[in-house]
């Protein structure tokens, strides 16, 4: 690990001042990802700015518009088990609890969850080419072992996937990211926060140097009656998704009035296609319609040597999760499967 300076701050403005717009200065909160990045020499820091003492971003509050604001420093565990989240946004609670381990969820923060980096094997191996780690060096995964890699939104420069579970639910819920920086406050729709690799796979998101995530806003609609989060992985705990699906429905008189479907484990960012969601509006929740929506959602999917199976896996996962969302009780341990 390289030498760096360390400072604690008590408010967001102090953090912004300490960052000074310099990419070599880094924020640390829970540290569940950045510590690894530093230890493996993937990320270098001249200064670590510890924002844990910042109290104003460590809570969950109700908004006047009926939504909820998640503090960026609130932990994943406290968020998942908060009574408001469990009652009104159970999709988010289930997604968080599907990720990492209990110990990591106790440390990891909501803001940090958005900022975590890929778990691509080659990204973590500094002896191999990786455009995300070393722009212009090449992508070892394309011709290498790529079982966990992207099938959507990838480019010739990078086929890594974004690892978060929480963010898949936030994408489905159409959250908003609140940001503060040297030029004041701004808000980003969640769909605009993370980036596809394109020609700059080293840039994961649209947060600017010197900016800090302060909170995440959830809209009033939480799909608490019809929702499901399905995570398919190689082992049942502490494993990243091969494919994950967050689904929320608003159903009236046997017809789908609102549909949200987001995928994880398949792209450089949580993947949504509003055409698939629009297709389901005013239609009955049938296998035929779910299959058609899955086909639209996976349009343009491309597999590689070891991960082509993920295309069919994702299609089946979407259909299965849509049925699960019709009966959230089916997700409880010991419940009879929906299919």
Secondary structure by P-SEA (a helix, b strand, c coil): cccbbbbbbccaaaaaaaaccccccccccccccaaaaaaaccccccbbbbccccccccccccccccbbbbbccccaaaaaaccccccccaaaaaaaaacccaaaaacccaaaaaacccccccccccccccccccccccccccccccccccccccccccccccccaaaaaaaaabbbbbbbccccccccccccccccccccccccccccccccccbbbbcccccccccbbbbbccccccccccbbbbbbbbcccccccbbbbbbccccccccccaaaaaaaccccccaaaaaaaaaaaaccccccccccaaaaaaaaaaaaaaaaaaccccccccccccc
